[in-house]
């Protein structure tokens, strides 16, 4: 059984009440202007907190879509954190983390667990020993993959600034994991190393390469989402470590918004965010690094994306190239431009490195055979 309490958190004067069943099957009832608190679901009170939801009289319903469970943490996570502090190897702990997360998927991971898993991954990466094993990075990627698919848990983090910071931290942790893996490999062999790790919503390619003076660029290909190419002439004559990532921003292609990242409208862009972020870092630098006199090319695949309700193939007239700034947790199009677009793909060119995405303008859509698209 769960206990509940309420408090008045608004000066809203109109009387009325909200009654709603949340996605976990829990019934909530409160008067307009009240915030109601309930116990965390059984097995998720590791954060010693409670869940809460606000009854917004101005819309006559609870807001936001789900109650906040950012203080509800899976009990098993404390054991994982204790293991990190013990003598247990990082690979064993990372395996335990991935296994427990897989078990938790059926119950839907809570907002609080999303935060604590991020903290556990960060601690594992900073503790990582120099023993080279693929299992460690595979466990980190599989855990991140499960988290990025946990739509309900992301909806349960109502503090948007905190949510977007957590998403940025997950992206930075992927970069660090790929960098650590290559560093460990380099200790045992020559510079030219490459490996790709794939999960359902996350792909990562780690590559090390000596700088050259050729004018050719080289590319990182992702099977379903696209590619990113770097101008080889810009490389230093050292063993450079590249980490390229592809991450889904939303589970369904047709979804209007991502539950993880903010809408692009908040940053004066018109349209809807595409499904994928494609990122690239070199030598574990900060996410955004300018490239003097050269351009990074990013291709986003989007076949079969533009079917409307009548089955007509539609293409946005004006896709926008954008990027996610992990430092400011915001979208920006600065330094990027669209080179070409078609029903199958959009090609972007940018003068810096980060996580890139596309914004699709559905309001100005045109049929795929519109002559304007060929201009």
C-alpha positions as CSV (number, residue, x, y, z in Angstrom):
1,X,0.0,0.0,0.0
2,X,1.2,3.5,-0.7
3,X,0.7,6.6,1.4
4,X,0.0,10.0,-0.1
5,X,-0.1,13.7,1.0
6,X,-0.9,17.0,-0.7
7,X,0.2,20.6,-0.4
8,X,-1.1,23.8,-2.0
9,X,1.5,25.1,-4.4
10,X,-0.5,27.7,-6.3
11,X,-2.8,30.7,-5.8
12,X,-5.2,29.2,-8.4
13,X,-8.7,30.1,-7.1
14,X,-11.1,28.1,-9.3
15,X,-12.2,24.9,-7.6
16,X,-12.1,21.5,-9.2
17,X,-10.0,18.4,-9.1
18,X,-7.7,16.2,-11.2
19,X,-8.1,12.4,-11.3
20,X,-5.7,10.4,-13.5
21,X,-4.1,7.0,-13.8
22,X,-0.4,7.3,-14.5
23,X,1.5,4.9,-16.9
24,X,2.4,2.7,-14.0
25,X,-1.2,2.1,-13.1
26,X,-1.3,4.3,-10.0
27,X,-4.4,6.5,-9.4
28,X,-3.8,10.1,-8.5
29,X,-6.4,12.6,-7.2
30,X,-5.9,16.2,-6.1
31,X,-7.6,19.5,-6.1
32,X,-6.6,22.3,-8.4
33,X,-3.4,24.0,-7.3
34,X,-2.3,21.0,-5.2
35,X,0.8,18.9,-5.5
36,X,0.2,15.3,-4.4
37,X,3.0,13.1,-3.0
38,X,3.0,9.3,-3.1
39,X,5.4,6.6,-2.1
40,X,7.8,5.4,-4.8
41,X,6.8,2.0,-6.5
42,X,7.9,-1.1,-4.5
43,X,11.5,-1.8,-5.2
44,X,12.3,1.8,-6.2
45,X,12.6,3.5,-2.9
46,X,16.4,3.4,-2.9
47,X,16.5,7.2,-3.2
48,X,14.5,7.5,0.1
49,X,12.2,9.9,-1.7
50,X,8.7,10.1,-3.1
51,X,6.9,10.7,-6.3
52,X,4.8,13.9,-6.8
53,X,2.4,15.4,-9.4
54,X,0.9,18.8,-9.8
55,X,-2.9,19.3,-10.4
56,X,-2.9,22.3,-12.8
57,X,-6.2,24.1,-12.6
58,X,-5.5,26.1,-15.8
59,X,-5.6,23.0,-17.9
60,X,-7.9,20.9,-15.6
61,X,-5.4,18.1,-15.4
62,X,-2.2,16.8,-13.9
63,X,1.0,18.4,-15.3
64,X,3.3,17.2,-16.8
65,X,2.4,14.0,-18.6
66,X,3.7,11.7,-15.8
67,X,4.4,12.2,-12.1
68,X,7.9,13.1,-11.1
69,X,9.9,10.1,-9.9
70,X,13.4,11.5,-10.1
71,X,13.7,10.6,-6.4
72,X,12.6,7.0,-7.0
73,X,15.7,4.8,-7.5
74,X,15.8,1.0,-8.0
75,X,17.0,-0.7,-4.8
76,X,19.6,-2.8,-6.7
77,X,21.5,0.3,-7.8
78,X,22.9,0.9,-4.3
79,X,24.5,-2.5,-4.5
80,X,26.1,-1.6,-7.8
81,X,27.4,1.7,-6.3
82,X,28.8,-0.3,-3.4
83,X,30.6,-2.7,-5.8
84,X,32.3,0.2,-7.5
85,X,33.8,1.2,-4.2
86,X,35.0,-2.3,-3.5
87,X,37.7,-4.5,-5.0
88,X,35.4,-5.9,-7.7
89,X,36.8,-5.3,-11.2
90,X,35.2,-2.6,-13.3
91,X,34.3,-5.2,-16.0
92,X,32.4,-7.3,-13.4
93,X,30.5,-4.3,-12.1
94,X,29.7,-3.1,-15.6
95,X,28.3,-6.6,-16.4
96,X,26.2,-6.6,-13.3
97,X,24.8,-3.2,-14.2
98,X,23.8,-4.3,-17.7
99,X,22.2,-7.5,-16.4
100,X,20.2,-5.7,-13.7
101,X,19.1,-3.0,-16.2
102,X,17.9,-5.7,-18.6
103,X,15.8,-7.2,-15.7
104,X,14.4,-3.8,-14.9
105,X,13.2,-3.1,-18.5
106,X,9.9,-5.0,-18.0
107,X,9.0,-2.8,-15.0
108,X,10.1,0.4,-16.8
109,X,13.1,2.2,-15.4
110,X,12.3,5.2,-13.2
111,X,13.5,8.8,-13.6
112,X,15.6,8.4,-10.4
113,X,17.3,5.3,-11.8
114,X,18.2,7.1,-15.0
115,X,20.2,9.6,-12.9
116,X,21.9,7.0,-10.7
117,X,22.8,4.7,-13.7
118,X,24.5,7.8,-15.2
119,X,26.4,8.3,-12.0
120,X,27.4,4.7,-11.8
121,X,28.8,4.8,-15.4
122,X,30.7,7.9,-14.7
123,X,32.3,6.4,-11.6
124,X,33.2,3.2,-13.6
125,X,34.8,5.1,-16.3
126,X,36.9,7.2,-13.9
127,X,38.0,4.0,-12.0
128,X,38.7,2.0,-15.1
129,X,42.0,0.1,-15.0
130,X,44.3,-0.5,-18.0
131,X,43.1,-4.1,-18.6
132,X,41.9,-4.4,-22.2
133,X,38.6,-6.2,-22.5
134,X,35.8,-5.5,-25.0
135,X,33.2,-6.6,-22.4
136,X,33.6,-3.4,-20.4
137,X,32.7,-1.0,-23.2
138,X,30.0,-3.4,-24.5
139,X,28.4,-3.3,-21.1
140,X,28.5,0.5,-20.9
141,X,27.0,0.8,-24.4
142,X,24.3,-1.7,-23.7
143,X,23.4,0.0,-20.4
144,X,23.2,3.4,-22.2
145,X,21.1,1.9,-24.9
146,X,18.5,0.6,-22.4
147,X,18.5,4.1,-20.7
148,X,17.9,5.9,-24.0
149,X,15.0,3.6,-24.8
150,X,13.4,4.2,-21.3
151,X,10.8,6.8,-22.5
152,X,8.7,6.6,-19.4
153,X,11.6,7.1,-17.0
154,X,12.7,10.3,-19.0
155,X,9.1,11.6,-18.7
156,X,9.4,11.2,-14.9
157,X,12.2,13.8,-14.7
158,X,10.1,17.0,-14.6
159,X,13.1,19.3,-14.1
160,X,13.9,19.9,-17.7
161,X,17.3,21.5,-17.1
162,X,18.3,18.5,-15.0
163,X,17.0,16.1,-17.6
164,X,18.9,17.8,-20.5
165,X,22.1,17.9,-18.3
166,X,21.8,14.1,-17.7
167,X,21.3,13.4,-21.4
168,X,24.5,15.4,-22.1
169,X,26.4,13.5,-19.5
170,X,25.4,10.2,-21.1
171,X,26.6,11.4,-24.5
172,X,30.0,12.6,-22.9
173,X,30.3,9.2,-21.1
174,X,29.9,7.4,-24.4
175,X,32.8,9.4,-25.9
176,X,34.9,8.7,-22.9
177,X,34.2,5.0,-23.0
178,X,35.2,4.8,-26.7
179,X,38.4,6.8,-25.9
180,X,39.4,4.6,-23.0
181,X,38.9,1.5,-25.1
182,X,41.3,2.7,-27.8
183,X,43.9,4.0,-25.3
184,X,44.0,0.5,-23.8
185,X,44.4,-1.1,-27.2
186,X,47.2,1.3,-28.3
187,X,49.2,0.1,-25.3
188,X,49.4,-3.3,-26.9
189,X,49.6,-2.6,-30.6
190,X,50.3,0.0,-33.3
191,X,48.2,3.1,-33.8
192,X,45.7,2.0,-36.5
193,X,42.9,0.4,-34.5
194,X,39.2,0.3,-35.2
195,X,36.1,-1.4,-33.8
196,X,32.3,-0.7,-33.9
197,X,30.0,-1.5,-31.1
198,X,26.2,-1.7,-31.9
199,X,23.1,-1.7,-29.7
200,X,19.5,-1.0,-30.7
201,X,19.5,2.7,-30.2
202,X,23.2,3.4,-29.8
203,X,26.2,2.8,-32.1
204,X,29.8,3.7,-31.3
205,X,33.0,3.4,-33.5
206,X,36.4,3.9,-31.9
207,X,39.3,4.5,-34.3
208,X,42.9,5.5,-33.9
209,X,44.9,6.9,-36.9
210,X,48.2,8.7,-37.5
211,X,47.8,12.1,-39.2
212,X,48.4,12.4,-42.9
213,X,48.7,15.3,-45.3
214,X,46.4,13.9,-48.0
215,X,43.3,15.9,-49.1
216,X,41.0,12.9,-48.7
217,X,38.5,12.8,-45.9
218,X,37.6,9.6,-44.1
219,X,34.2,8.5,-42.8
220,X,32.4,6.7,-40.0
221,X,29.3,4.9,-41.4
222,X,26.2,3.9,-39.4
223,X,24.1,1.3,-41.0
224,X,20.7,2.9,-40.6
225,X,21.2,6.5,-39.5
226,X,23.9,7.9,-41.8
227,X,27.6,8.9,-41.7
228,X,30.1,11.5,-40.6
229,X,33.3,12.4,-42.4
230,X,36.3,14.3,-41.2
231,X,38.9,16.1,-43.4
232,X,42.1,14.0,-43.0
233,X,44.3,17.0,-43.9
234,X,43.5,18.5,-40.5
235,X,45.0,15.6,-38.4
236,X,48.1,16.1,-36.3
237,X,51.1,13.8,-36.9
238,X,50.3,11.8,-33.7
239,X,48.1,8.8,-32.9
240,X,44.7,10.5,-33.0
241,X,41.7,8.8,-31.2
242,X,38.3,9.3,-32.9
243,X,35.0,8.3,-31.3
244,X,31.9,8.5,-33.5
245,X,28.5,7.9,-32.1
246,X,24.9,7.5,-33.3
247,X,22.1,7.9,-30.8
248,X,18.4,7.8,-31.2
249,X,16.6,10.9,-29.8
250,X,13.2,9.3,-29.8
251,X,11.9,5.7,-30.0
252,X,9.4,6.2,-32.8
253,X,10.3,8.0,-36.1
254,X,6.8,9.5,-36.2
255,X,6.9,11.0,-32.7
256,X,6.8,14.7,-32.8
257,X,9.1,15.4,-29.9
258,X,11.9,13.7,-28.1
259,X,11.2,12.9,-24.4
260,X,14.9,13.3,-23.7
261,X,15.9,16.5,-25.5
262,X,14.1,19.8,-25.7
263,X,12.0,20.9,-28.7
264,X,13.9,22.9,-31.2
265,X,11.2,25.6,-31.1
266,X,12.6,26.7,-27.8
267,X,15.7,27.8,-29.7
268,X,13.9,29.7,-32.5
269,X,14.0,26.8,-35.0
270,X,10.9,25.8,-37.0
271,X,10.1,22.1,-37.3
272,X,10.6,18.8,-35.6
273,X,13.9,17.1,-34.5
274,X,14.9,14.1,-36.6
275,X,15.4,10.7,-34.9
276,X,19.2,10.5,-34.7
277,X,22.1,12.4,-33.3
278,X,25.5,11.7,-35.0
279,X,28.6,12.8,-33.1
280,X,32.3,12.9,-33.4
281,X,35.1,13.7,-30.9
282,X,38.9,13.6,-31.3
283,X,41.3,12.7,-28.5
284,X,38.5,13.1,-26.0
285,X,38.3,16.9,-26.4
286,X,35.3,18.9,-25.5
287,X,32.3,18.2,-27.7
288,X,32.5,21.5,-29.7
289,X,35.9,22.1,-31.3
290,X,36.4,24.4,-34.3
291,X,38.1,23.1,-37.4
292,X,40.2,25.7,-39.1
293,X,39.6,25.9,-42.9
294,X,37.8,22.6,-43.2
295,X,34.3,21.2,-42.9
296,X,32.9,18.0,-41.3
297,X,30.3,16.4,-43.5
298,X,27.3,14.6,-41.9
299,X,24.7,12.6,-43.9
300,X,21.4,11.8,-42.3
301,X,19.4,8.9,-43.8
302,X,15.6,9.2,-43.6
303,X,14.1,6.8,-46.1
304,X,10.4,6.1,-45.6
305,X,10.2,8.9,-43.1
306,X,7.9,11.2,-44.9
307,X,4.7,9.3,-45.4
308,X,1.6,11.2,-44.4
309,X,-1.7,9.7,-43.2
310,X,-2.9,9.3,-46.8
311,X,0.3,7.4,-47.8
312,X,1.7,10.2,-49.9
313,X,5.5,10.6,-49.7
314,X,6.3,14.1,-48.4
315,X,9.6,15.9,-47.9
316,X,10.1,19.0,-45.8
317,X,11.1,22.0,-48.0
318,X,13.7,23.3,-45.6
319,X,15.5,20.9,-43.3
320,X,17.9,22.6,-40.9
321,X,21.2,21.2,-39.7
322,X,21.6,21.6,-35.9
323,X,23.7,20.4,-33.1
324,X,23.4,19.6,-29.4
325,X,25.7,21.7,-27.2
326,X,26.4,19.5,-24.2
327,X,27.9,22.4,-22.3
328,X,24.9,24.7,-22.6
329,X,22.3,21.9,-23.1
330,X,20.8,23.7,-26.1
331,X,20.2,23.4,-29.8
332,X,22.1,25.6,-32.3
333,X,22.6,25.8,-36.0
334,X,25.7,28.0,-35.8
335,X,28.5,26.9,-38.1
336,X,26.3,24.4,-39.9
337,X,24.5,24.5,-43.3
338,X,22.5,22.2,-45.5
339,X,24.4,21.1,-48.6
340,X,21.6,19.0,-50.1
341,X,18.5,17.1,-49.3
342,X,16.2,14.5,-50.8
343,X,13.5,12.0,-49.7
344,X,16.4,9.6,-48.8
345,X,18.9,11.9,-47.0
346,X,20.0,15.3,-45.8
347,X,23.7,16.3,-46.2
348,X,25.0,18.8,-43.6
349,X,28.4,20.6,-43.5
350,X,29.7,22.0,-40.2
351,X,32.9,23.8,-39.1
352,X,33.1,22.1,-35.7
353,X,32.7,18.8,-33.9
354,X,29.8,17.9,-31.6
355,X,26.5,15.9,-31.8
356,X,24.7,16.8,-35.0
357,X,21.0,16.4,-35.9
358,X,18.5,17.7,-38.4
359,X,15.3,19.6,-37.9
360,X,12.5,18.7,-40.3
361,X,10.0,21.5,-41.2
362,X,6.7,19.7,-41.6
363,X,4.6,22.8,-42.1
364,X,6.3,23.7,-45.4
365,X,6.2,20.2,-46.7
366,X,6.0,19.4,-50.4
367,X,5.1,16.2,-52.3
368,X,8.2,14.2,-53.2
369,X,7.8,14.9,-56.9
370,X,7.6,18.7,-56.4
371,X,9.8,20.4,-58.9
372,X,11.0,22.8,-56.2
373,X,12.9,20.1,-54.5
374,X,15.1,19.7,-57.6
375,X,16.2,23.3,-57.6
